[in-house]
Amino acid sequence: MNESMLASFRERQKTAAEETVYETQCPFCSMQCKKKVIEEKSAGRYRYKTIGMDNPTTKGRLCVKGKNAYQHAIHPERITSPLIKENGNFRKASWKEALNVIQQNVNALQTEHGSDSVSVYGGGSLTNEEAYLLGKFARVGLGTKYIDYNGRFCMSSAASAGMKTFGLDRGLTNRLEEIPETKCIILAGTNVAECQPTFVPYLEQAKENGAFLIVIDPRETDTTALADLHLKIKPGNDRKLAQLLEKMVIEERLQDETFCEERTNGYTELVDSLKDIYVEEVCEDIGLTAQDVYEAAVRFGSAKTGMIFTARGVEQQTDGHESVRHFLNLLLLTGKIGKRACGYGAITGQANGQGGREHGQKADQLPGYRSIEIKEDREYIAHVWGVKEEELPEKGVSAYEMMERMEQGEIKGLFLIGSNPVISNPNANLVRRALSSLSFMAAAEMFMTESASYADVILPTTSYLEDEGTLTNMEGRVTLREASRKPIGETKHDWQIISEIAVVLGKEKYFDYRSPEEVFNELRLASKGGKADYYGITYERIRKESGVFWPCSSEETVGEPILFSRSFETDDGKARLFYNKPSLEIKESVNETYPLYMTTGRTMNHYLSGAQTQKSSRLLAREFESFVYVHPDTARSYGIRPGELAVISSKRGETLLRCSYSKDIRQDTLFAPMHWGGEQNINNLIDGKLDPICRMPGFKRAAVSIRPY
């Protein structure tokens, strides 16, 4: 074929191809990267490509997960019709039949055992509209106090610490675009290079401008490779490290005393509380040298501007609340908040981890970050919803505690939407027993996940390409995910599913919505005057301004990108320094039976329980099974060779993982990702003990043993 014929052939192919462009945003982490998914149909076959779109947060960048996210949306294993379980097997059913089964079972359970016998478990990837509606459904549709969500395991330590310290919890107190101007940055317990790759260019720009980067992590990662100082801490000792940093800042007189006296409470008490800390003793305990800790303290304390970011490594501890509060102390002591290039960021893990906890999915919250335990808040929301205040249930319990109540028989029914607790909860063996003990369970799902398989009814839900709604990224910027792809099969959006269930339960007057924008407008009103005030945000504004920061009290005001420049959101406008004695130690320690520490986390190629990313052939090809990182000297001492299967055990159970030698990890520590179920479920090993303040489990530290399989 000559060149002219070839060109003609290609032109005919191009003409014959049908191209559809879906403008959307990535469904995974909290960076919420904007993108286009281009679908091309030619000769009966579909081809796809993904292109990043310019936006204020990620400037058109995408990571490998974002580029391949479309693959789970088009996967042939998607559930496309309602399923009902009969004799242990699922069969297809109509929506009418499935909803009828739900109605009969819920009515029977609540008639016999009361409203609280049925529970609701949500997810941090739901849109703001769906998170809001799920909270309303629990309290009005079911009248149950039992609602919580998987975001409890993501951000609860940082959220509770922010509320106690600042009087407000927003993922970032300033803007990502200020990072390049910051002179010293602390990344505590985060591997952003793998978990939020599109965040990393901000750090690279800061380093180019002379910033000093400190990374706290028990292993060497792509993130620590960027660091000027890596503090390779023993797992679970972040609170002690933060206290040492505070002590050294004060001893070197690097604190901003004017700021502390004028804008904080508790300064004198904090200084007194640090006197009993002995540097050499604590350094030996946490596995760091006094010289390295001292350098970190002096670098941060003396820098003109500075920011601190925490993530799951610090937060997923049974003292996570206190650990974050001490890092916030460090920020306040040095006066590095409320001004440009200074502030705190909790690097949110889930797509809508921020918005999902603001509008009612948590056991203790009502929309707008109102409290279900405050009468005035209850009265306001009851008025918006058109119910009596006394009809609203009281505070429930946290996500894992709901599982305990299921196993005990107190909770007998469950609605599961947007989560996979068999993989994401600690003490996975208890979770399996809990779901098995339920009298009735309904799930809204795209795939037959490990958790959905326990359901009696599964309702097919839409993917991110099909489901429109707002999400709040890690900056506190409310974005709008457009969704122009037509729902496949009989799938419905989560907001529609919630509403239709409420209708068959006789609550149709409270759930009459025709679009997600209608739900959002009600959310705006419900949040008005609350800590997380969205009232001034509209779909039109978001489209016009490429996202709007909250709080935003009216359509005429600009959302606040930099918080606390004038005062904090406390009663007296001052931040609260934390100086209490540490809570009773409830962390596991190594012993002769379990001589190693286990810590867990994410990898570049997968997300949460893997339900979506493991449906991507490209992502699965990069990482098709779980593994455990073991230092070569440690592995050899236990007779385990690289590539061999190893059994890791704790008091809770066992998991089977392939051994991968890594000199990048401490010799007393193992690391395994959290993305796999079955025998590879690392949460088989994790204890169910919880932080006494925020009810966070201690995912990042368990005492384990290892042996060849």
C-alpha positions as MATLAB code, in Angstrom:
seq = 'MNESMLASFRERQKTAAEETVYETQCPFCSMQCKKKVIEEKSAGRYRYKTIGMDNPTTKGRLCVKGKNAYQHAIHPERITSPLIKENGNFRKASWKEALNVIQQNVNALQTEHGSDSVSVYGGGSLTNEEAYLLGKFARVGLGTKYIDYNGRFCMSSAASAGMKTFGLDRGLTNRLEEIPETKCIILAGTNVAECQPTFVPYLEQAKENGAFLIVIDPRETDTTALADLHLKIKPGNDRKLAQLLEKMVIEERLQDETFCEERTNGYTELVDSLKDIYVEEVCEDIGLTAQDVYEAAVRFGSAKTGMIFTARGVEQQTDGHESVRHFLNLLLLTGKIGKRACGYGAITGQANGQGGREHGQKADQLPGYRSIEIKEDREYIAHVWGVKEEELPEKGVSAYEMMERMEQGEIKGLFLIGSNPVISNPNANLVRRALSSLSFMAAAEMFMTESASYADVILPTTSYLEDEGTLTNMEGRVTLREASRKPIGETKHDWQIISEIAVVLGKEKYFDYRSPEEVFNELRLASKGGKADYYGITYERIRKESGVFWPCSSEETVGEPILFSRSFETDDGKARLFYNKPSLEIKESVNETYPLYMTTGRTMNHYLSGAQTQKSSRLLAREFESFVYVHPDTARSYGIRPGELAVISSKRGETLLRCSYSKDIRQDTLFAPMHWGGEQNINNLIDGKLDPICRMPGFKRAAVSIRPY';
ca = [
       0.000    0.000    0.000;
       1.538    3.335   -1.070;
       1.570    6.475    1.087;
      -1.466    8.088   -0.541;
      -3.586    4.945   -0.168;
      -2.491    4.616    3.471;
      -3.397    8.228    4.179;
      -6.786    7.750    2.525;
      -7.424    4.593    4.573;
      -6.567    6.391    7.819;
      -8.810    9.304    6.893;
     -11.758    6.934    6.212;
     -11.106    5.240    9.573;
     -11.066    8.591   11.336;
     -14.294    9.668    9.634;
     -16.029    6.412   10.472;
     -15.029    6.559   14.148;
     -17.550    7.943   16.637;
     -15.932    9.932   19.445;
     -17.529   10.804   22.785;
     -15.803   12.956   25.391;
     -16.679   12.669   29.091;
     -15.457   15.545   31.249;
     -15.116   14.323   34.808;
     -12.656   13.993   37.689;
     -10.737   11.095   39.161;
     -12.740    8.968   41.648;
      -9.796    8.096   43.885;
      -7.736   10.377   46.148;
      -8.585   13.812   47.537;
      -6.589   15.732   44.911;
      -9.641   15.244   42.669;
      -7.772   15.680   39.381;
      -9.932   16.889   36.510;
      -9.775   14.886   33.289;
     -11.376   13.952   29.996;
     -12.133   10.339   29.127;
     -12.356   10.013   25.353;
     -14.364    7.063   24.062;
     -13.844    6.167   20.417;
     -16.029    3.621   18.633;
     -14.681    2.243   15.384;
     -15.717   -0.887   13.512;
     -17.778   -1.996   16.501;
     -14.873   -1.741   18.955;
     -14.292    0.810   21.717;
     -11.000    2.457   22.532;
     -10.338    4.871   25.392;
      -7.782    7.442   26.360;
      -7.589    9.835   29.301;
      -6.290   13.402   29.238;
      -5.804   15.680   32.245;
      -7.725   18.953   32.316;
      -6.365   22.195   33.713;
      -7.693   23.079   37.158;
      -6.512   25.165   40.132;
      -5.456   22.202   42.271;
      -3.558   19.804   40.000;
      -2.955   21.855   36.831;
      -3.913   19.018   34.476;
      -1.748   16.357   36.145;
      -2.865   12.724   36.452;
      -1.324    9.669   38.107;
      -1.436    6.103   36.836;
      -4.656    5.369   38.732;
      -6.404    8.409   37.298;
      -5.335    7.542   33.768;
      -6.804    4.059   34.039;
      -9.853    4.678   36.239;
     -12.209    4.378   33.270;
     -11.437    0.652   33.093;
     -13.523   -0.269   36.117;
     -16.441    1.806   34.806;
     -16.593   -0.272   31.601;
     -15.714   -3.604   33.223;
     -17.928   -6.562   32.197;
     -18.268   -7.735   35.818;
     -20.223   -4.661   36.857;
     -23.539   -5.436   38.516;
     -26.169   -4.039   36.180;
     -29.457   -5.273   37.678;
     -30.775   -5.815   41.214;
     -29.792   -9.127   42.811;
     -31.633  -11.120   45.474;
     -30.031  -13.960   47.406;
     -31.966  -17.234   47.514;
     -30.571  -20.414   49.055;
     -27.141  -18.831   49.218;
     -27.042  -17.758   45.561;
     -27.886  -14.481   43.861;
     -30.470  -14.184   41.109;
     -31.474  -11.210   38.997;
     -34.583   -9.335   40.044;
     -36.550   -6.224   39.146;
     -36.178   -3.002   41.089;
     -39.750   -3.352   42.317;
     -39.097   -6.830   43.698;
     -35.796   -5.835   45.314;
     -37.310   -2.771   46.981;
     -40.255   -4.866   48.174;
     -37.867   -7.321   49.859;
     -36.094   -4.394   51.562;
     -39.389   -2.911   52.741;
     -40.645   -6.179   54.210;
     -37.419   -6.960   56.060;
     -36.832   -3.470   57.443;
     -40.419   -3.137   58.635;
     -40.295   -6.561   60.277;
     -36.997   -5.880   62.063;
     -37.936   -2.421   63.289;
     -41.410   -3.536   64.393;
     -39.954   -6.346   66.489;
     -36.662   -4.838   67.657;
     -37.000   -1.054   67.333;
     -35.620    1.585   64.976;
     -32.021    1.151   66.101;
     -31.970   -2.504   65.030;
     -31.144   -1.328   61.478;
     -27.889    0.497   60.689;
     -26.309    2.474   57.850;
     -22.658    2.303   56.774;
     -21.430    4.810   54.188;
     -18.249    5.744   52.365;
     -15.815    8.592   51.858;
     -16.094    8.416   48.066;
     -19.783    9.347   47.959;
     -20.582   12.804   46.637;
     -21.565   15.520   49.092;
     -25.150   15.119   47.975;
     -25.152   11.385   48.631;
     -23.318   11.671   51.952;
     -25.853   14.286   53.057;
     -28.771   12.201   51.877;
     -27.445    9.067   53.583;
     -27.342   10.887   56.921;
     -30.863   12.143   56.395;
     -32.001    8.659   55.372;
     -30.632    7.133   58.582;
     -32.203    9.741   60.861;
     -35.485   10.389   59.018;
     -35.980    7.411   56.710;
     -35.056    4.792   59.310;
     -35.014    6.733   62.558;
     -31.834    4.949   63.604;
     -28.894    6.312   65.578;
     -26.554    3.789   63.987;
     -24.791    5.446   61.096;
     -21.070    5.857   60.435;
     -18.714    5.470   57.486;
     -15.302    4.242   56.383;
     -13.906    7.764   56.605;
     -13.745    7.087   60.343;
     -10.571    5.144   59.495;
      -9.188    7.928   57.330;
      -9.478   11.318   58.951;
     -11.059   11.072   62.396;
      -7.800   11.755   64.292;
      -7.053   14.876   62.260;
     -10.697   15.976   62.294;
     -11.065   15.735   66.072;
      -7.662   17.371   66.616;
      -8.551   20.253   64.309;
     -11.871   20.817   66.044;
     -10.308   20.785   69.519;
      -7.350   22.983   68.554;
      -8.762   25.418   66.008;
     -12.514   24.995   66.497;
     -12.750   23.945   62.849;
     -11.719   20.987   60.740;
     -10.827   21.568   57.117;
      -8.295   19.403   55.315;
      -5.967   22.312   54.569;
      -5.919   25.621   56.413;
      -4.471   27.421   53.402;
      -3.853   26.574   49.730;
      -1.657   24.085   47.941;
      -0.375   26.823   45.649;
       1.422   28.370   48.667;
       3.639   25.313   49.234;
       6.379   26.482   46.807;
       6.798   29.619   48.961;
       7.221   27.630   52.197;
      10.719   27.417   53.683;
      10.310   24.301   55.829;
       7.831   21.456   55.371;
       7.145   18.481   57.641;
       5.465   15.427   56.121;
       4.459   13.187   59.012;
       3.327    9.666   58.186;
       2.614   10.164   54.525;
       3.962    8.693   51.300;
       2.464   11.212   48.895;
       4.710   10.114   46.045;
       2.667    6.906   45.819;
      -0.633    7.867   47.432;
      -1.143   11.396   46.013;
       1.423   11.695   43.177;
      -0.076   14.878   41.728;
       0.715   16.601   45.053;
       4.457   16.025   44.648;
       5.235   18.827   42.127;
       4.351   21.350   44.830;
       7.091   19.855   47.017;
       9.553   19.825   44.126;
       8.868   23.503   43.453;
       9.369   24.306   47.135;
      12.726   22.511   47.157;
      13.787   24.383   44.033;
      13.038   27.565   45.981;
      15.220   26.456   48.878;
      12.709   24.734   51.186;
      13.957   22.179   53.731;
      11.826   19.010   53.630;
      11.494   16.727   56.675;
       9.773   13.356   56.237;
       8.761   11.119   59.151;
       8.304    7.480   58.130;
       9.516    4.070   59.411;
      10.554    3.070   55.904;
      12.346    4.630   52.955;
       9.955    5.544   50.154;
       9.807    7.641   47.012;
       8.707   10.461   49.316;
      11.623   10.117   51.732;
      13.909   10.183   48.678;
      12.868   13.832   48.272;
      13.640   14.648   51.899;
      16.530   16.692   53.219;
      16.019   14.899   56.532;
      14.345   11.504   56.959;
      13.318   10.578   60.504;
      13.050    6.777   60.289;
      10.904    6.385   63.358;
       9.788    3.201   65.099;
       6.079    2.642   64.245;
       3.602    4.205   66.640;
       5.877    6.787   68.283;
       4.799    9.958   66.496;
       3.315   11.592   69.601;
       6.595   11.218   71.468;
       8.518   12.669   68.533;
       6.192   15.673   68.279;
       6.631   16.354   72.001;
      10.408   16.225   71.604;
      10.211   18.736   68.756;
       8.092   21.051   70.930;
      10.573   20.765   73.811;
      13.579   21.544   71.606;
      11.862   24.521   69.950;
      11.180   25.998   73.386;
      14.653   25.224   74.750;
      16.227   26.944   71.734;
      13.829   29.891   72.180;
      12.481   29.501   68.669;
       8.850   29.910   69.712;
       6.817   32.984   68.780;
       5.914   34.108   72.300;
       3.833   37.052   71.118;
       1.676   34.773   68.961;
       1.382   32.208   71.767;
       0.328   34.812   74.342;
      -2.080   36.705   72.091;
      -3.623   33.920   70.029;
      -3.456   30.701   72.058;
      -4.519   29.293   75.402;
      -2.402   26.845   77.413;
       1.083   28.096   76.576;
       2.416   28.148   80.145;
       0.889   24.751   80.896;
       2.410   23.256   77.741;
       5.881   24.537   78.632;
       5.564   23.046   82.127;
       4.348   19.694   80.772;
       7.430   19.278   78.573;
       9.925   19.635   81.426;
       9.580   15.963   82.408;
      10.597   14.710   78.953;
      14.165   13.398   78.790;
      15.618   13.675   75.315;
      18.054   10.736   75.261;
      15.529    8.386   76.871;
      12.774    9.254   74.391;
      15.111    9.124   71.377;
      16.168    5.596   72.296;
      12.519    4.619   72.682;
      11.486    5.971   69.265;
      14.559    4.800   67.366;
      16.000    8.191   66.377;
      19.156   10.123   67.230;
      18.911   13.292   69.306;
      20.955   15.059   66.631;
      18.387   14.344   63.886;
      15.447   15.375   66.063;
      17.293   18.535   67.087;
      17.982   19.439   63.468;
      14.313   18.983   62.594;
      13.248   21.216   65.500;
      15.729   23.978   64.684;
      15.017   23.885   60.947;
      11.273   24.207   61.454;
      11.450   26.610   64.361;
      13.813   29.036   62.664;
      12.189   29.012   59.216;
      10.249   32.150   58.315;
       7.401   30.092   56.902;
       6.441   26.480   57.441;
       3.730   23.911   56.892;
       2.979   20.561   58.515;
       1.115   17.753   56.775;
      -0.063   14.626   58.548;
      -1.611   11.497   57.100;
      -2.490    7.963   58.054;
       0.938    7.065   59.450;
       0.360    9.487   62.315;
      -3.421    9.375   62.421;
      -4.158    5.630   62.261;
      -2.938    5.082   65.804;
      -4.755    4.503   69.065;
      -3.281    7.838   70.181;
      -3.785    9.470   66.786;
      -5.821   12.349   68.193;
      -3.071   13.308   70.654;
      -0.339   12.829   68.061;
      -1.950   15.267   65.634;
      -2.621   17.749   68.417;
       1.072   17.812   69.306;
       2.011   18.490   65.688;
      -0.530   21.325   65.739;
       1.160   22.562   68.932;
       4.414   22.805   66.967;
       2.689   24.914   64.344;
       1.158   27.217   66.946;
       4.323   27.530   69.034;
       6.160   28.894   66.009;
       3.249   31.083   64.858;
       3.063   29.388   61.477;
      -0.651   29.541   60.779;
      -3.171   32.063   59.476;
      -0.768   33.615   57.010;
       0.548   32.906   53.559;
       2.777   29.829   53.094;
       2.052   28.721   56.659;
      -0.483   26.181   57.850;
      -1.627   22.641   58.458;
      -2.827   19.988   56.043;
      -4.383   16.618   56.734;
      -3.716   14.744   53.521;
      -7.134   13.243   52.946;
      -7.083    9.703   51.614;
     -10.490    9.231   50.025;
     -12.025   11.150   47.145;
     -14.526   12.967   49.359;
     -13.044   12.253   52.752;
     -13.451   15.953   53.600;
     -17.013   16.546   52.387;
     -18.144   13.106   53.500;
     -17.540   13.960   57.140;
     -19.092   17.426   57.047;
     -22.700   16.666   56.253;
     -23.976   13.833   58.390;
     -22.398   10.432   57.741;
     -20.592   10.379   61.084;
     -22.370    9.088   64.160;
     -22.160   12.413   65.990;
     -22.711   14.859   63.144;
     -25.473   16.681   61.345;
     -25.042   18.690   58.106;
     -22.714   21.701   58.160;
     -20.528   20.083   60.796;
     -23.280   20.572   63.344;
     -23.418   18.268   66.347;
     -26.217   15.797   66.919;
     -25.689   16.317   70.671;
     -26.397   20.077   70.655;
     -30.084   20.985   70.934;
     -29.839   24.152   68.824;
     -28.169   22.198   66.012;
     -30.809   19.484   66.196;
     -33.610   22.045   66.104;
     -32.181   23.790   63.047;
     -31.757   20.586   61.033;
     -35.132   19.261   62.149;
     -36.693   22.482   60.810;
     -34.887   22.106   57.450;
     -36.020   18.490   57.191;
     -39.584   19.198   58.309;
     -39.540   16.901   61.345;
     -39.706   17.442   65.109;
     -36.423   17.765   66.974;
     -37.350   15.014   69.403;
     -37.893   12.651   66.476;
     -34.199   12.783   65.548;
     -32.218    9.914   67.089;
     -29.293   10.449   69.422;
     -25.583    9.856   68.768;
     -24.594    6.361   67.659;
     -21.181    4.695   67.686;
     -18.170    4.557   65.379;
     -17.825    2.290   62.339;
     -15.935   -0.568   64.006;
     -18.121   -0.411   67.112;
     -21.134   -0.937   64.851;
     -19.522   -4.198   63.740;
     -19.156   -5.239   67.372;
     -22.852   -4.550   67.960;
     -23.751   -6.629   64.918;
     -21.782   -9.562   66.250;
     -23.458   -9.127   69.635;
     -26.902   -9.146   68.020;
     -27.939   -5.608   68.943;
     -27.821   -4.448   65.297;
     -29.744   -6.856   63.084;
     -29.932   -5.034   59.752;
     -27.496   -3.071   57.585;
     -27.576   -0.751   54.592;
     -24.094   -0.664   53.049;
     -23.332    2.044   50.481;
     -19.912    2.877   49.077;
     -17.721    0.767   51.342;
     -16.106   -2.646   51.781;
     -15.701   -3.112   55.570;
     -14.479   -6.718   55.370;
     -11.251   -5.300   53.921;
     -11.124   -1.812   55.454;
     -11.972   -2.547   59.099;
      -9.522   -3.805   61.711;
      -9.932   -7.294   63.146;
     -11.378   -8.581   59.870;
     -12.348  -11.937   61.351;
     -14.784  -10.196   63.702;
     -16.194   -8.179   60.791;
     -16.906  -11.362   58.844;
     -18.681  -12.818   61.873;
     -20.626   -9.575   62.282;
     -21.942   -9.528   58.710;
     -22.754  -13.246   58.906;
     -24.870  -12.657   62.013;
     -27.176  -10.058   60.435;
     -30.819  -10.913   59.856;
     -30.897   -8.701   56.765;
     -28.400   -6.726   54.711;
     -28.769   -4.599   51.585;
     -25.858   -3.137   49.615;
     -25.537   -0.635   46.774;
     -22.545   -1.718   44.718;
     -20.865   -1.756   41.323;
     -19.134   -5.106   41.901;
     -19.500   -8.245   43.967;
     -17.093   -7.188   46.700;
     -16.100   -9.278   49.709;
     -18.642   -7.335   51.794;
     -21.454   -7.234   49.219;
     -21.375  -11.035   49.022;
     -22.920  -11.109   52.533;
     -25.948   -9.076   51.391;
     -29.476  -10.373   50.869;
     -30.186   -7.679   48.272;
     -27.682   -5.843   46.054;
     -28.759   -2.718   44.199;
     -26.633   -1.767   41.161;
     -25.078    1.666   41.377;
     -23.471    3.943   38.802;
     -19.783    4.730   38.360;
     -18.040    8.091   38.638;
     -18.425    8.603   34.871;
     -22.199    8.427   35.258;
     -22.911   10.004   38.672;
     -22.926   13.806   38.891;
     -22.300   15.648   42.133;
     -20.001   17.796   44.228;
     -16.932   16.674   46.158;
     -14.638   18.612   48.484;
     -10.946   18.168   47.796;
      -8.122   18.246   50.331;
      -7.859   22.040   50.088;
     -11.465   22.534   51.165;
     -12.351   23.478   47.594;
     -15.828   22.272   46.592;
     -15.699   20.922   43.040;
     -18.352   19.631   40.665;
     -17.944   16.275   38.973;
     -19.856   16.378   35.729;
     -21.148   13.027   34.541;
     -22.441   12.781   31.005;
     -22.083    9.022   30.428;
     -25.405    7.234   30.365;
     -25.942    4.727   33.217;
     -25.513    1.163   32.019;
     -28.158   -1.539   32.357;
     -30.527   -0.898   35.255;
     -27.981    0.913   37.417;
     -29.068    3.962   39.391;
     -27.254    6.732   41.208;
     -26.738    6.375   44.959;
     -28.907    9.433   45.645;
     -31.711    7.823   43.645;
     -31.287    4.493   45.435;
     -31.418    6.145   48.871;
     -34.527    8.086   47.870;
     -36.331    5.058   46.426;
     -35.711    3.015   49.567;
     -37.058    5.887   51.664;
     -40.154    6.022   49.470;
     -41.030    2.328   49.952;
     -40.526    2.827   53.693;
     -43.259    5.480   53.614;
     -41.034    8.586   53.830;
     -41.543    9.833   50.292;
     -42.385   13.437   51.308;
     -38.889   13.842   52.748;
     -37.059   12.392   49.734;
     -38.644   13.935   46.647;
     -35.659   14.860   44.469;
     -35.272   14.999   40.715;
     -31.576   15.845   40.421;
     -28.397   15.976   42.498;
     -28.530   19.769   42.238;
     -31.846   19.722   44.123;
     -30.213   17.690   46.865;
     -27.272   20.117   46.932;
     -29.553   23.112   47.311;
     -31.120   21.490   50.360;
     -27.621   20.701   51.680;
     -26.718   24.381   51.259;
     -29.640   25.380   53.450;
     -28.881   22.655   56.010;
     -25.258   23.822   56.264;
     -26.137   27.526   56.526;
     -24.602   29.056   59.633;
     -22.729   25.872   60.490;
     -18.969   25.455   60.769;
     -18.882   23.962   57.256;
     -21.082   26.579   55.616;
     -21.821   25.824   51.943;
     -24.786   28.179   51.623;
     -23.064   30.551   49.202;
     -21.888   27.757   46.898;
     -23.952   26.836   43.841;
     -23.401   24.591   40.852;
     -23.232   27.726   38.701;
     -20.513   29.280   40.876;
     -18.465   26.099   40.950;
     -18.521   25.878   37.151;
     -17.674   29.541   36.760;
     -14.920   29.675   39.407;
     -13.484   26.148   38.998;
     -14.421   25.316   42.581;
     -15.298   27.354   45.667;
     -13.677   27.224   49.115;
     -15.800   26.778   52.213;
     -16.814   28.398   54.497;
     -18.854   30.493   52.098;
     -21.882   32.091   53.720;
     -23.508   33.844   50.753;
     -23.435   33.912   46.984;
     -21.822   37.360   47.157;
     -18.910   36.322   49.387;
     -15.710   34.611   48.348;
     -14.928   31.351   50.119;
     -12.024   31.502   52.560;
      -8.850   29.923   51.143;
      -6.717   30.926   54.168;
      -8.230   30.170   57.563;
      -7.518   31.751   60.966;
      -5.817   34.918   59.738;
      -7.735   36.964   62.311;
      -9.064   34.468   64.855;
      -9.774   30.817   65.433;
     -13.251   29.291   65.474;
     -13.249   28.781   69.235;
     -15.425   30.540   71.816;
     -12.735   33.127   72.605;
     -11.084   33.152   69.174;
      -7.883   31.570   70.505;
      -6.359   28.221   69.556;
      -5.995   25.617   72.292;
      -2.516   24.211   72.902;
      -2.602   20.607   74.076;
      -0.770   19.803   77.288;
      -2.644   16.944   78.949;
      -0.764   13.923   80.173;
      -0.694   11.206   77.477;
      -3.581    8.743   77.518;
      -2.958    5.299   78.932;
      -0.812    3.347   76.460;
      -3.061    0.871   74.646;
      -0.704   -0.010   71.807;
       0.671   -3.472   71.312;
       4.325   -4.002   72.056;
       6.548   -6.677   70.582;
       7.386   -9.744   72.680;
       8.932  -13.206   72.278;
       5.850  -14.598   70.554;
       5.271  -11.578   68.303;
       8.705   -9.932   67.933;
       8.106   -7.631   64.936;
       6.048   -4.530   64.220;
       3.603   -4.563   61.301;
       2.573   -1.345   59.614;
       0.219   -0.996   56.644;
      -0.486    1.443   53.827;
      -1.193    2.002   50.154;
       0.758    1.499   46.972;
       0.907    3.544   43.792;
      -1.258    1.174   41.762;
      -4.246    0.484   43.985;
      -6.838    2.248   46.105;
      -8.492    1.240   49.388;
      -9.881   -2.303   49.207;
      -8.994   -2.648   45.512;
     -12.621   -3.162   44.480;
     -12.196   -0.682   41.618;
      -8.483   -0.630   40.814;
      -8.277   -4.417   40.633;
     -10.838   -4.237   37.833;
      -8.294   -2.300   35.792;
      -6.201   -4.699   33.717;
      -3.355   -2.193   33.484;
      -3.210   -1.541   37.216;
      -3.586   -5.211   38.080;
      -0.791   -6.114   35.694;
       1.506   -3.765   37.601;
       0.599   -5.314   40.972;
      -1.551   -8.449   40.912;
      -1.078   -9.736   44.456;
      -0.180   -8.459   47.884;
       3.263   -8.699   49.477;
       5.197   -7.974   52.638;
       8.353   -5.880   52.753;
      10.944   -7.478   55.024;
      14.489   -6.308   55.668;
      16.851   -8.951   54.169;
      18.609   -9.541   57.493;
      15.262  -10.070   59.219;
      13.980  -12.393   56.496;
      17.136  -14.513   56.540;
      16.969  -14.845   60.315;
      13.534  -16.439   59.912;
      14.546  -18.594   56.937;
      12.445  -16.748   54.371;
      13.781  -16.198   50.870;
      12.653  -13.428   48.485;
       9.612  -14.374   46.411;
       8.521  -17.075   48.853;
       5.179  -17.060   50.644;
       5.274  -16.198   54.317;
       2.694  -16.485   57.086;
       2.348  -13.388   59.254;
       0.478  -13.914   62.531;
      -0.876  -11.770   65.357;
      -3.233  -12.423   68.252;
      -6.166  -11.837   65.871;
      -5.294  -14.151   63.004;
      -3.026  -14.835   60.039;
      -2.392  -13.584   56.542;
      -0.420  -15.136   53.686;
       1.853  -12.805   51.715;
       4.742  -13.042   49.299;
       8.030  -11.911   50.801;
       9.820   -8.987   49.166;
      13.272   -8.051   50.431;
      13.696   -4.357   51.178;
      16.647   -2.615   52.773;
      14.430    0.473   52.943;
      12.532   -0.716   56.017;
      13.607   -0.986   59.623;
      14.790   -4.437   60.690;
      12.149   -4.574   63.438;
       9.289   -3.649   61.094;
       7.252   -5.246   58.300;
       5.108   -3.373   55.784;
       2.143   -4.707   53.782;
      -0.475   -2.931   51.635;
      -4.163   -2.921   52.536;
      -5.671   -3.545   49.081;
      -6.354   -7.286   49.131;
      -8.870   -9.595   50.777;
      -9.096  -13.281   51.610;
      -5.890  -14.850   52.840;
      -4.030  -11.671   51.849;
      -6.159   -9.369   54.021;
      -3.649   -7.598   56.257;
      -6.459   -6.410   58.526;
      -6.830   -9.976   59.761;
      -3.924   -8.986   62.012;
      -5.030   -5.570   63.279;
      -6.406   -5.066   66.772;
      -9.873   -3.626   67.388;
      -8.718   -1.263   70.151;
      -9.672    2.345   69.386;
      -8.422    5.848   70.109;
     -10.435    6.989   73.163;
     -11.238   10.377   71.598;
     -11.895    9.809   67.891;
     -12.390    6.000   67.838;
      -9.631    5.427   65.289;
      -8.125    1.905   65.166;
      -4.373    1.385   65.311;
      -3.745    0.177   61.757;
      -0.140    1.385   61.754;
       1.189   -0.786   64.552;
       0.583   -4.416   65.405;
       2.867   -6.978   67.044;
       3.369   -9.929   64.676;
       5.472  -12.970   63.913;
       6.597  -14.281   60.525;
       7.461  -17.754   59.283;
       7.880  -19.537   55.935;
       4.690  -20.960   54.423;
];
